Amino acid sequence: MTTAYATSQDGLRWQWFGTVLTGRPGSWDARGARLTSVLPDGRACYDGRRLGG
């Protein structure tokens, strides 16, 4: 699981920027990393819980 970034002015056409956050091999977040929300001022909320076993 990864977090990717794209923007749209109208919700129909998107500009894709690609992956911006991913898990780290061999670390607690190896299975994935994701943002749960991005606020209007640019701050983001990170879902840092451990996934899987």
mmCIF file as Biopython writes it, N, C-alpha, C and O atoms, coordinates in Angstrom:
data_model
#
loop_
_atom_site.group_PDB
_atom_site.id
_atom_site.type_symbol
_atom_site.label_atom_id
_atom_site.label_alt_id
_atom_site.label_comp_id
_atom_site.label_asym_id
_atom_site.label_entity_id
_atom_site.label_seq_id
_atom_site.pdbx_PDB_ins_code
_atom_site.Cartn_x
_atom_site.Cartn_y
_atom_site.Cartn_z
_atom_site.occupancy
_atom_site.B_iso_or_equiv
_atom_site.auth_seq_id
_atom_site.auth_asym_id
_atom_site.pdbx_PDB_model_num
ATOM 1   N N  . MET A ? 1  ? 0.849   -1.174 0.000   1.0 0.0 1  A 1 
ATOM 2   C CA . MET A ? 1  ? 0.000   0.000  0.000   1.0 0.0 1  A 1 
ATOM 3   C C  . MET A ? 1  ? 0.895   1.238  0.000   1.0 0.0 1  A 1 
ATOM 4   O O  . MET A ? 1  ? 1.879   1.310  0.736   1.0 0.0 1  A 1 
ATOM 5   N N  . THR A ? 2  ? 0.538   2.201  -0.833  1.0 0.0 2  A 1 
ATOM 6   C CA . THR A ? 2  ? 1.280   3.449  -0.921  1.0 0.0 2  A 1 
ATOM 7   C C  . THR A ? 2  ? 0.295   4.613  -0.970  1.0 0.0 2  A 1 
ATOM 8   O O  . THR A ? 2  ? -0.910  4.410  -1.120  1.0 0.0 2  A 1 
ATOM 9   N N  . THR A ? 3  ? 0.806   5.814  -0.845  1.0 0.0 3  A 1 
ATOM 10  C CA . THR A ? 3  ? 0.009   7.024  -1.037  1.0 0.0 3  A 1 
ATOM 11  C C  . THR A ? 3  ? 0.520   7.719  -2.290  1.0 0.0 3  A 1 
ATOM 12  O O  . THR A ? 3  ? 1.721   7.941  -2.445  1.0 0.0 3  A 1 
ATOM 13  N N  . ALA A ? 4  ? -0.401  8.056  -3.179  1.0 0.0 4  A 1 
ATOM 14  C CA . ALA A ? 4  ? -0.048  8.778  -4.403  1.0 0.0 4  A 1 
ATOM 15  C C  . ALA A ? 4  ? -0.712  10.153 -4.357  1.0 0.0 4  A 1 
ATOM 16  O O  . ALA A ? 4  ? -1.615  10.395 -3.557  1.0 0.0 4  A 1 
ATOM 17  N N  . TYR A ? 5  ? -0.250  11.043 -5.226  1.0 0.0 5  A 1 
ATOM 18  C CA . TYR A ? 5  ? -0.716  12.431 -5.220  1.0 0.0 5  A 1 
ATOM 19  C C  . TYR A ? 5  ? -1.207  12.815 -6.610  1.0 0.0 5  A 1 
ATOM 20  O O  . TYR A ? 5  ? -0.508  12.618 -7.604  1.0 0.0 5  A 1 
ATOM 21  N N  . ALA A ? 6  ? -2.413  13.364 -6.666  1.0 0.0 6  A 1 
ATOM 22  C CA . ALA A ? 6  ? -2.968  13.884 -7.908  1.0 0.0 6  A 1 
ATOM 23  C C  . ALA A ? 6  ? -3.852  15.079 -7.564  1.0 0.0 6  A 1 
ATOM 24  O O  . ALA A ? 6  ? -4.379  15.167 -6.455  1.0 0.0 6  A 1 
ATOM 25  N N  . THR A ? 7  ? -4.011  15.993 -8.511  1.0 0.0 7  A 1 
ATOM 26  C CA . THR A ? 7  ? -4.881  17.154 -8.286  1.0 0.0 7  A 1 
ATOM 27  C C  . THR A ? 7  ? -5.846  17.298 -9.457  1.0 0.0 7  A 1 
ATOM 28  O O  . THR A ? 7  ? -5.588  16.830 -10.566 1.0 0.0 7  A 1 
ATOM 29  N N  . SER A ? 8  ? -6.975  17.967 -9.171  1.0 0.0 8  A 1 
ATOM 30  C CA . SER A ? 8  ? -7.971  18.207 -10.202 1.0 0.0 8  A 1 
ATOM 31  C C  . SER A ? 8  ? -8.703  19.500 -9.902  1.0 0.0 8  A 1 
ATOM 32  O O  . SER A ? 8  ? -9.017  19.795 -8.748  1.0 0.0 8  A 1 
ATOM 33  N N  . GLN A ? 9  ? -8.969  20.260 -10.931 1.0 0.0 9  A 1 
ATOM 34  C CA . GLN A ? 9  ? -9.767  21.476 -10.781 1.0 0.0 9  A 1 
ATOM 35  C C  . GLN A ? 9  ? -11.265 21.160 -10.841 1.0 0.0 9  A 1 
ATOM 36  O O  . GLN A ? 9  ? -12.071 21.869 -10.239 1.0 0.0 9  A 1 
ATOM 37  N N  . ASP A ? 10 ? -11.640 20.094 -11.567 1.0 0.0 10 A 1 
ATOM 38  C CA . ASP A ? 10 ? -13.055 19.810 -11.795 1.0 0.0 10 A 1 
ATOM 39  C C  . ASP A ? 10 ? -13.500 18.415 -11.335 1.0 0.0 10 A 1 
ATOM 40  O O  . ASP A ? 10 ? -14.681 18.084 -11.448 1.0 0.0 10 A 1 
ATOM 41  N N  . GLY A ? 11 ? -12.593 17.605 -10.827 1.0 0.0 11 A 1 
ATOM 42  C CA . GLY A ? 11 ? -12.935 16.257 -10.384 1.0 0.0 11 A 1 
ATOM 43  C C  . GLY A ? 11 ? -13.058 15.251 -11.521 1.0 0.0 11 A 1 
ATOM 44  O O  . GLY A ? 11 ? -13.354 14.080 -11.280 1.0 0.0 11 A 1 
ATOM 45  N N  . LEU A ? 12 ? -12.836 15.692 -12.757 1.0 0.0 12 A 1 
ATOM 46  C CA . LEU A ? 12 ? -12.916 14.813 -13.920 1.0 0.0 12 A 1 
ATOM 47  C C  . LEU A ? 12 ? -11.562 14.581 -14.570 1.0 0.0 12 A 1 
ATOM 48  O O  . LEU A ? 12 ? -11.235 13.456 -14.950 1.0 0.0 12 A 1 
ATOM 49  N N  . ARG A ? 13 ? -10.780 15.634 -14.699 1.0 0.0 13 A 1 
ATOM 50  C CA . ARG A ? 13 ? -9.437  15.547 -15.282 1.0 0.0 13 A 1 
ATOM 51  C C  . ARG A ? 13 ? -8.418  15.724 -14.165 1.0 0.0 13 A 1 
ATOM 52  O O  . ARG A ? 13 ? -8.504  16.663 -13.373 1.0 0.0 13 A 1 
ATOM 53  N N  . TRP A ? 14 ? -7.453  14.810 -14.111 1.0 0.0 14 A 1 
ATOM 54  C CA . TRP A ? 14 ? -6.494  14.785 -13.007 1.0 0.0 14 A 1 
ATOM 55  C C  . TRP A ? 14 ? -5.071  14.925 -13.518 1.0 0.0 14 A 1 
ATOM 56  O O  . TRP A ? 14 ? -4.729  14.416 -14.585 1.0 0.0 14 A 1 
ATOM 57  N N  . GLN A ? 15 ? -4.255  15.613 -12.753 1.0 0.0 15 A 1 
ATOM 58  C CA . GLN A ? 15 ? -2.813  15.669 -13.002 1.0 0.0 15 A 1 
ATOM 59  C C  . GLN A ? 15 ? -2.153  14.755 -11.986 1.0 0.0 15 A 1 
ATOM 60  O O  . GLN A ? 15 ? -2.259  14.980 -10.780 1.0 0.0 15 A 1 
ATOM 61  N N  . TRP A ? 16 ? -1.477  13.733 -12.466 1.0 0.0 16 A 1 
ATOM 62  C CA . TRP A ? 16 ? -0.894  12.690 -11.628 1.0 0.0 16 A 1 
ATOM 63  C C  . TRP A ? 16 ? 0.551   13.024 -11.289 1.0 0.0 16 A 1 
ATOM 64  O O  . TRP A ? 16 ? 1.345   13.331 -12.178 1.0 0.0 16 A 1 
ATOM 65  N N  . PHE A ? 17 ? 0.895   12.966 -10.004 1.0 0.0 17 A 1 
ATOM 66  C CA . PHE A ? 17 ? 2.256   13.239 -9.551  1.0 0.0 17 A 1 
ATOM 67  C C  . PHE A ? 17 ? 2.973   11.988 -9.060  1.0 0.0 17 A 1 
ATOM 68  O O  . PHE A ? 17 ? 4.187   12.012 -8.860  1.0 0.0 17 A 1 
ATOM 69  N N  . GLY A ? 18 ? 2.242   10.902 -8.865  1.0 0.0 18 A 1 
ATOM 70  C CA . GLY A ? 18 ? 2.844   9.628  -8.495  1.0 0.0 18 A 1 
ATOM 71  C C  . GLY A ? 18 ? 2.927   9.380  -6.999  1.0 0.0 18 A 1 
ATOM 72  O O  . GLY A ? 18 ? 2.330   10.099 -6.197  1.0 0.0 18 A 1 
ATOM 73  N N  . THR A ? 19 ? 3.672   8.358  -6.643  1.0 0.0 19 A 1 
ATOM 74  C CA . THR A ? 19 ? 3.808   7.919  -5.256  1.0 0.0 19 A 1 
ATOM 75  C C  . THR A ? 19 ? 4.592   8.930  -4.431  1.0 0.0 19 A 1 
ATOM 76  O O  . THR A ? 19 ? 5.660   9.386  -4.840  1.0 0.0 19 A 1 
ATOM 77  N N  . VAL A ? 20 ? 4.054   9.275  -3.269  1.0 0.0 20 A 1 
ATOM 78  C CA . VAL A ? 20 ? 4.718   10.228 -2.387  1.0 0.0 20 A 1 
ATOM 79  C C  . VAL A ? 20 ? 5.042   9.641  -1.016  1.0 0.0 20 A 1 
ATOM 80  O O  . VAL A ? 20 ? 5.812   10.233 -0.259  1.0 0.0 20 A 1 
ATOM 81  N N  . LEU A ? 21 ? 4.463   8.483  -0.686  1.0 0.0 21 A 1 
ATOM 82  C CA . LEU A ? 21 ? 4.717   7.851  0.608   1.0 0.0 21 A 1 
ATOM 83  C C  . LEU A ? 21 ? 4.578   6.349  0.437   1.0 0.0 21 A 1 
ATOM 84  O O  . LEU A ? 21 ? 3.603   5.866  -0.139  1.0 0.0 21 A 1 
ATOM 85  N N  . THR A ? 22 ? 5.562   5.615  0.941   1.0 0.0 22 A 1 
ATOM 86  C CA . THR A ? 22 ? 5.544   4.156  0.839   1.0 0.0 22 A 1 
ATOM 87  C C  . THR A ? 22 ? 6.177   3.559  2.095   1.0 0.0 22 A 1 
ATOM 88  O O  . THR A ? 22 ? 6.921   4.233  2.807   1.0 0.0 22 A 1 
ATOM 89  N N  . GLY A ? 23 ? 5.874   2.300  2.356   1.0 0.0 23 A 1 
ATOM 90  C CA . GLY A ? 23 ? 6.480   1.621  3.498   1.0 0.0 23 A 1 
ATOM 91  C C  . GLY A ? 23 ? 7.973   1.414  3.297   1.0 0.0 23 A 1 
ATOM 92  O O  . GLY A ? 23 ? 8.488   1.497  2.182   1.0 0.0 23 A 1 
ATOM 93  N N  . ARG A ? 24 ? 8.656   1.141  4.406   1.0 0.0 24 A 1 
ATOM 94  C CA . ARG A ? 24 ? 10.110  0.938  4.373   1.0 0.0 24 A 1 
ATOM 95  C C  . ARG A ? 24 ? 10.426  -0.533 4.580   1.0 0.0 24 A 1 
ATOM 96  O O  . ARG A ? 24 ? 10.056  -1.096 5.610   1.0 0.0 24 A 1 
ATOM 97  N N  . PRO A ? 25 ? 11.098  -1.170 3.630   1.0 0.0 25 A 1 
ATOM 98  C CA . PRO A ? 25 ? 11.436  -2.587 3.765   1.0 0.0 25 A 1 
ATOM 99  C C  . PRO A ? 25 ? 12.166  -2.868 5.090   1.0 0.0 25 A 1 
ATOM 100 O O  . PRO A ? 25 ? 13.094  -2.153 5.470   1.0 0.0 25 A 1 
ATOM 101 N N  . GLY A ? 26 ? 11.722  -3.926 5.778   1.0 0.0 26 A 1 
ATOM 102 C CA . GLY A ? 26 ? 12.348  -4.321 7.031   1.0 0.0 26 A 1 
ATOM 103 C C  . GLY A ? 26 ? 11.911  -3.519 8.246   1.0 0.0 26 A 1 
ATOM 104 O O  . GLY A ? 26 ? 12.373  -3.792 9.354   1.0 0.0 26 A 1 
ATOM 105 N N  . SER A ? 27 ? 11.035  -2.538 8.069   1.0 0.0 27 A 1 
ATOM 106 C CA . SER A ? 27 ? 10.560  -1.708 9.181   1.0 0.0 27 A 1 
ATOM 107 C C  . SER A ? 27 ? 9.121   -2.074 9.529   1.0 0.0 27 A 1 
ATOM 108 O O  . SER A ? 27 ? 8.489   -2.858 8.821   1.0 0.0 27 A 1 
ATOM 109 N N  . TRP A ? 28 ? 8.608   -1.515 10.603  1.0 0.0 28 A 1 
ATOM 110 C CA . TRP A ? 28 ? 7.253   -1.812 11.068  1.0 0.0 28 A 1 
ATOM 111 C C  . TRP A ? 28 ? 6.196   -1.440 10.035  1.0 0.0 28 A 1 
ATOM 112 O O  . TRP A ? 28 ? 5.108   -2.015 10.037  1.0 0.0 28 A 1 
ATOM 113 N N  . ASP A ? 29 ? 6.494   -0.491 9.156   1.0 0.0 29 A 1 
ATOM 114 C CA . ASP A ? 29 ? 5.517   -0.081 8.145   1.0 0.0 29 A 1 
ATOM 115 C C  . ASP A ? 29 ? 5.815   -0.684 6.767   1.0 0.0 29 A 1 
ATOM 116 O O  . ASP A ? 29 ? 5.420   -0.120 5.747   1.0 0.0 29 A 1 
ATOM 117 N N  . ALA A ? 30 ? 6.508   -1.822 6.733   1.0 0.0 30 A 1 
ATOM 118 C CA . ALA A ? 30 ? 6.933   -2.427 5.466   1.0 0.0 30 A 1 
ATOM 119 C C  . ALA A ? 30 ? 5.766   -2.750 4.539   1.0 0.0 30 A 1 
ATOM 120 O O  . ALA A ? 30 ? 5.923   -2.692 3.319   1.0 0.0 30 A 1 
ATOM 121 N N  . ARG A ? 31 ? 4.610   -3.087 5.082   1.0 0.0 31 A 1 
ATOM 122 C CA . ARG A ? 31 ? 3.474   -3.449 4.234   1.0 0.0 31 A 1 
ATOM 123 C C  . ARG A ? 31 ? 2.800   -2.243 3.611   1.0 0.0 31 A 1 
ATOM 124 O O  . ARG A ? 31 ? 2.044   -2.402 2.653   1.0 0.0 31 A 1 
ATOM 125 N N  . GLY A ? 32 ? 3.042   -1.046 4.115   1.0 0.0 32 A 1 
ATOM 126 C CA . GLY A ? 32 ? 2.436   0.110  3.495   1.0 0.0 32 A 1 
ATOM 127 C C  . GLY A ? 32 ? 2.374   1.331  4.381   1.0 0.0 32 A 1 
ATOM 128 O O  . GLY A ? 32 ? 2.535   1.248  5.599   1.0 0.0 32 A 1 
ATOM 129 N N  . ALA A ? 33 ? 2.139   2.455  3.758   1.0 0.0 33 A 1 
ATOM 130 C CA . ALA A ? 33 ? 2.006   3.733  4.450   1.0 0.0 33 A 1 
ATOM 131 C C  . ALA A ? 33 ? 1.001   4.571  3.678   1.0 0.0 33 A 1 
ATOM 132 O O  . ALA A ? 33 ? 1.013   4.585  2.447   1.0 0.0 33 A 1 
ATOM 133 N N  . ARG A ? 34 ? 0.132   5.268  4.399   1.0 0.0 34 A 1 
ATOM 134 C CA . ARG A ? 34 ? -0.867  6.058  3.687   1.0 0.0 34 A 1 
ATOM 135 C C  . ARG A ? 34 ? -1.229  7.318  4.452   1.0 0.0 34 A 1 
ATOM 136 O O  . ARG A ? 34 ? -1.203  7.357  5.682   1.0 0.0 34 A 1 
ATOM 137 N N  . LEU A ? 35 ? -1.564  8.332  3.696   1.0 0.0 35 A 1 
ATOM 138 C CA . LEU A ? 35 ? -2.137  9.544  4.278   1.0 0.0 35 A 1 
ATOM 139 C C  . LEU A ? 35 ? -3.641  9.349  4.324   1.0 0.0 35 A 1 
ATOM 140 O O  . LEU A ? 35 ? -4.228  8.811  3.385   1.0 0.0 35 A 1 
ATOM 141 N N  . THR A ? 36 ? -4.262  9.776  5.398   1.0 0.0 36 A 1 
ATOM 142 C CA . THR A ? 36 ? -5.709  9.646  5.500   1.0 0.0 36 A 1 
ATOM 143 C C  . THR A ? 36 ? -6.436  10.909 5.070   1.0 0.0 36 A 1 
ATOM 144 O O  . THR A ? 36 ? -7.604  10.849 4.688   1.0 0.0 36 A 1 
ATOM 145 N N  . SER A ? 37 ? -5.760  12.055 5.126   1.0 0.0 37 A 1 
ATOM 146 C CA . SER A ? 37 ? -6.374  13.306 4.673   1.0 0.0 37 A 1 
ATOM 147 C C  . SER A ? 37 ? -5.305  14.368 4.488   1.0 0.0 37 A 1 
ATOM 148 O O  . SER A ? 37 ? -4.239  14.318 5.100   1.0 0.0 37 A 1 
ATOM 149 N N  . VAL A ? 38 ? -5.615  15.324 3.636   1.0 0.0 38 A 1 
ATOM 150 C CA . VAL A ? 38 ? -4.762  16.487 3.438   1.0 0.0 38 A 1 
ATOM 151 C C  . VAL A ? 38 ? -5.625  17.717 3.688   1.0 0.0 38 A 1 
ATOM 152 O O  . VAL A ? 38 ? -6.691  17.865 3.091   1.0 0.0 38 A 1 
ATOM 153 N N  . LEU A ? 39 ? -5.168  18.587 4.561   1.0 0.0 39 A 1 
ATOM 154 C CA . LEU A ? 39 ? -5.923  19.772 4.941   1.0 0.0 39 A 1 
ATOM 155 C C  . LEU A ? 39 ? -5.662  20.923 3.977   1.0 0.0 39 A 1 
ATOM 156 O O  . LEU A ? 39 ? -4.638  20.925 3.295   1.0 0.0 39 A 1 
ATOM 157 N N  . PRO A ? 40 ? -6.557  21.896 3.903   1.0 0.0 40 A 1 
ATOM 158 C CA . PRO A ? 40 ? -6.398  23.013 2.973   1.0 0.0 40 A 1 
ATOM 159 C C  . PRO A ? 40 ? -5.073  23.773 3.122   1.0 0.0 40 A 1 
ATOM 160 O O  . PRO A ? 40 ? -4.569  24.333 2.149   1.0 0.0 40 A 1 
ATOM 161 N N  . ASP A ? 41 ? -4.513  23.794 4.325   1.0 0.0 41 A 1 
ATOM 162 C CA . ASP A ? 41 ? -3.252  24.523 4.523   1.0 0.0 41 A 1 
ATOM 163 C C  . ASP A ? 41 ? -2.020  23.671 4.175   1.0 0.0 41 A 1 
ATOM 164 O O  . ASP A ? 41 ? -0.886  24.114 4.359   1.0 0.0 41 A 1 
ATOM 165 N N  . GLY A ? 42 ? -2.247  22.451 3.674   1.0 0.0 42 A 1 
ATOM 166 C CA . GLY A ? 42 ? -1.151  21.599 3.239   1.0 0.0 42 A 1 
ATOM 167 C C  . GLY A ? 42 ? -0.698  20.564 4.258   1.0 0.0 42 A 1 
ATOM 168 O O  . GLY A ? 42 ? 0.064   19.659 3.918   1.0 0.0 42 A 1 
ATOM 169 N N  . ARG A ? 43 ? -1.152  20.679 5.500   1.0 0.0 43 A 1 
ATOM 170 C CA . ARG A ? 43 ? -0.799  19.647 6.481   1.0 0.0 43 A 1 
ATOM 171 C C  . ARG A ? 43 ? -1.517  18.350 6.129   1.0 0.0 43 A 1 
ATOM 172 O O  . ARG A ? 43 ? -2.578  18.369 5.505   1.0 0.0 43 A 1 
ATOM 173 N N  . ALA A ? 44 ? -0.930  17.217 6.533   1.0 0.0 44 A 1 
ATOM 174 C CA . ALA A ? 44 ? -1.508  15.917 6.227   1.0 0.0 44 A 1 
ATOM 175 C C  . ALA A ? 44 ? -1.569  15.054 7.478   1.0 0.0 44 A 1 
ATOM 176 O O  . ALA A ? 44 ? -0.780  15.224 8.408   1.0 0.0 44 A 1 
ATOM 177 N N  . CYS A ? 45 ? -2.518  14.127 7.483   1.0 0.0 45 A 1 
ATOM 178 C CA . CYS A ? 45 ? -2.654  13.154 8.571   1.0 0.0 45 A 1 
ATOM 179 C C  . CYS A ? 45 ? -2.117  11.820 8.076   1.0 0.0 45 A 1 
ATOM 180 O O  . CYS A ? 45 ? -2.530  11.329 7.025   1.0 0.0 45 A 1 
ATOM 181 N N  . TYR A ? 46 ? -1.197  11.236 8.831   1.0 0.0 46 A 1 
ATOM 182 C CA . TYR A ? 46 ? -0.568  9.974  8.464   1.0 0.0 46 A 1 
ATOM 183 C C  . TYR A ? 46 ? -1.189  8.849  9.258   1.0 0.0 46 A 1 
ATOM 184 O O  . TYR A ? 46 ? -1.311  8.936  10.480  1.0 0.0 46 A 1 
ATOM 185 N N  . ASP A ? 47 ? -1.581  7.792  8.569   1.0 0.0 47 A 1 
ATOM 186 C CA . ASP A ? 47 ? -2.110  6.591  9.227   1.0 0.0 47 A 1 
ATOM 187 C C  . ASP A ? 47 ? -0.905  5.721  9.594   1.0 0.0 47 A 1 
ATOM 188 O O  . ASP A ? 47 ? -0.458  4.906  8.787   1.0 0.0 47 A 1 
ATOM 189 N N  . GLY A ? 48 ? -0.391  5.889  10.789  1.0 0.0 48 A 1 
ATOM 190 C CA . GLY A ? 48 ? 0.833   5.211  11.188  1.0 0.0 48 A 1 
ATOM 191 C C  . GLY A ? 48 ? 0.632   3.912  11.937  1.0 0.0 48 A 1 
ATOM 192 O O  . GLY A ? 48 ? 1.555   3.420  12.586  1.0 0.0 48 A 1 
ATOM 193 N N  . ARG A ? 49 ? -0.568  3.349  11.856  1.0 0.0 49 A 1 
ATOM 194 C CA . ARG A ? 49 ? -0.770  2.100  12.581  1.0 0.0 49 A 1 
ATOM 195 C C  . ARG A ? 49 ? -0.092  0.939  11.862  1.0 0.0 49 A 1 
ATOM 196 O O  . ARG A ? 49 ? 0.101   0.972  10.647  1.0 0.0 49 A 1 
ATOM 197 N N  . ARG A ? 50 ? 0.260   -0.066 12.617  1.0 0.0 50 A 1 
ATOM 198 C CA . ARG A ? 50 ? 0.903   -1.244 12.072  1.0 0.0 50 A 1 
ATOM 199 C C  . ARG A ? 50 ? -0.142  -2.093 11.353  1.0 0.0 50 A 1 
ATOM 200 O O  . ARG A ? 50 ? -1.248  -2.291 11.856  1.0 0.0 50 A 1 
ATOM 201 N N  . LEU A ? 51 ? 0.220   -2.590 10.174  1.0 0.0 51 A 1 
ATOM 202 C CA . LEU A ? 51 ? -0.690  -3.422 9.386   1.0 0.0 51 A 1 
ATOM 203 C C  . LEU A ? 51 ? -0.262  -4.869 9.454   1.0 0.0 51 A 1 
ATOM 204 O O  . LEU A ? 51 ? 0.931   -5.165 9.397   1.0 0.0 51 A 1 
ATOM 205 N N  . GLY A ? 52 ? -1.194  -5.756 9.572   1.0 0.0 52 A 1 
ATOM 206 C CA . GLY A ? 52 ? -0.900  -7.190 9.521   1.0 0.0 52 A 1 
ATOM 207 C C  . GLY A ? 52 ? -0.129  -7.682 10.728  1.0 0.0 52 A 1 
ATOM 208 O O  . GLY A ? 52 ? 0.021   -6.972 11.722  1.0 0.0 52 A 1 
ATOM 209 N N  . GLY A ? 53 ? 0.362   -8.920 10.624  1.0 0.0 53 A 1 
ATOM 210 C CA . GLY A ? 53 ? 0.992   -9.626 11.711  1.0 0.0 53 A 1 
ATOM 211 C C  . GLY A ? 53 ? 2.322   -9.148 12.072  1.0 0.0 53 A 1 
ATOM 212 O O  . GLY A ? 53 ? 2.944   -9.686 12.988  1.0 0.0 53 A 1 
#
